[in-house]
Amino acid sequence: MVEGYVDIYGSPMIDLVVEGKLSKAKVPVVVDTGFNGDLCLPIPLGIDLGVQLIDTAQVELANGSVSEELVFAGRAQLGERGKPVEIYLTRSKEALIGTRLLRDEVLRIDFRCRELTIE
């Protein structure tokens, strides 16, 4: 089980270990149920980790526009399990975990108590 929290801005958060070819890091990530990919990371973090370019993909953004984005490979450790992930690098300062990485999990968010669990 992974335990997280709801931050003071109302964002559901977990700490996720992300690994590239050069290093790994524990990263606070926003659980984004509107994002159907694996993971979005800030560009500087992706560079530091050494994620590897593997593909491009058409991505529909929240505003409805479609963009061609670079797709990178890395690994993420959700609880005790590590798995390969597709990573998009963004100009945002926030990292996001999407529903593709959570598809085999049970996500519970209690906004009132500011608690989050993934089983």
Secondary structure by P-SEA (a helix, b strand, c coil): cbbbbbcccbbbbbbbbbbcccccccccccccccccccccccaaaaaaacccccbbbbbbcccccccbbbbbbbccccccbbbbbbbbbccccbbbbcccccccbbbbbcccccbbbcc
